[in-house]
Amino acid sequence: MRRIFGTKKPEAPKKAPVDMDAHSQKMDGRMQAMDTQIAGLNRELKGYQAQLKKTRNPAQQRSIKQRAMLALKRKKQLEKQRDGLGQRMYNFEGMKGHIDMAKDTREHGASGAAA
């Protein structure tokens, strides 16, 4: 019979529920890492600006402008990612609040039924 129908697949282990606080802290850490990267790019851009003021050679100025534009693009990209992460954090916090409210309601209902 096993040849015809095969055997039952083993059940996959159940995933542990997501720890909301740990996930929130992880998102905060990512946000702080992005902020430090953006601050580093700001310092880099200020350095390019100072170099542009000092140089008089047009060829050197063009190369400095190109590097500054690349740094500016990276900065804008990181800012966009940070803003998206901030929105996800806001949604996550709201979801966490709704879950806590549902737990409180369930406990309140259970205590009312027991009394």
C-alpha positions in Angstrom: 0.0 0.0 0.0 2.9 2.4 0.7 4.0 2.1 -2.9 0.6 3.2 -4.2 -0.4 5.9 -1.8 3.0 6.8 -0.3 3.5 7.6 3.3 2.3 10.5 5.4 4.5 13.5 5.3 6.1 14.5 8.6 4.5 17.5 10.1 6.6 20.7 10.0 7.5 22.0 13.4 5.3 24.9 14.5 6.9 28.3 14.4 7.3 30.1 17.7 5.2 33.3 18.0 7.0 36.5 17.1 8.3 38.4 20.1 6.9 41.9 19.4 9.4 43.7 21.7 12.4 42.0 20.2 11.2 42.8 16.7 10.6 46.4 17.6 14.1 46.7 19.1 15.6 45.2 15.9 13.8 47.7 13.8 15.1 50.5 16.0 18.6 49.2 15.6 18.2 49.3 11.8 16.9 52.8 12.0 19.8 54.0 14.1 22.3 52.3 11.7 20.7 54.1 8.8 20.9 57.4 10.7 24.7 56.9 11.3 25.2 56.1 7.6 23.3 59.2 6.6 25.4 61.3 9.0 28.6 59.8 7.5 27.4 60.8 4.0 26.7 64.3 5.2 30.2 64.6 6.5 31.5 63.2 3.2 29.4 65.8 1.2 30.8 68.7 3.4 34.3 67.4 2.6 33.5 67.5 -1.1 32.1 71.0 -0.8 35.3 72.2 0.9 37.4 70.6 -1.8 35.3 72.3 -4.5 36.0 75.7 -2.9 39.8 75.0 -2.8 40.3 73.6 -6.3 40.5 75.9 -9.4 41.2 73.2 -12.0 37.9 72.4 -13.9 38.8 68.8 -14.5 39.3 68.2 -10.8 36.1 70.1 -10.0 34.2 67.8 -12.4 35.5 64.6 -10.7 34.7 66.0 -7.2 31.2 66.9 -8.4 30.7 63.4 -9.7 31.8 61.9 -6.4 29.5 64.3 -4.6 26.6 63.4 -6.8 27.1 59.7 -6.1 27.2 60.4 -2.4 24.1 62.5 -2.6 22.2 59.7 -4.5 23.2 57.2 -1.8 22.1 59.7 0.9 18.7 60.2 -0.8 18.3 56.4 -1.2 19.1 55.8 2.5 16.7 58.6 3.5 13.9 57.0 1.5 14.6 53.6 3.0 14.7 55.1 6.5 11.3 56.8 5.9 9.8 53.5 4.7 11.2 51.8 7.8 9.7 54.5 10.0 6.3 54.0 8.4 6.6 50.2 8.9 7.6 50.8 12.6 4.5 53.1 13.0 2.3 50.4 11.6 3.9 47.7 13.7 3.5 49.7 16.9 -0.2 50.2 16.0 -0.6 46.5 15.4 1.1 45.8 18.7 -1.3 48.1 20.4 -4.3 46.4 18.9 -3.0 43.0 20.0 -2.5 44.2 23.5 -6.0 45.7 23.5 -7.5 42.3 22.3 -5.6 40.5 25.0 -7.0 42.9 27.6 -10.5 42.5 26.3 -10.2 38.7 26.4 -8.9 38.7 29.9 -11.7 41.2 31.0 -14.3 39.0 29.4 -12.9 35.9 31.1 -12.8 37.6 34.5 -16.4 38.8 34.0 -17.6 35.3 33.1 -15.8 33.8 36.1 -17.5 36.2 38.5 
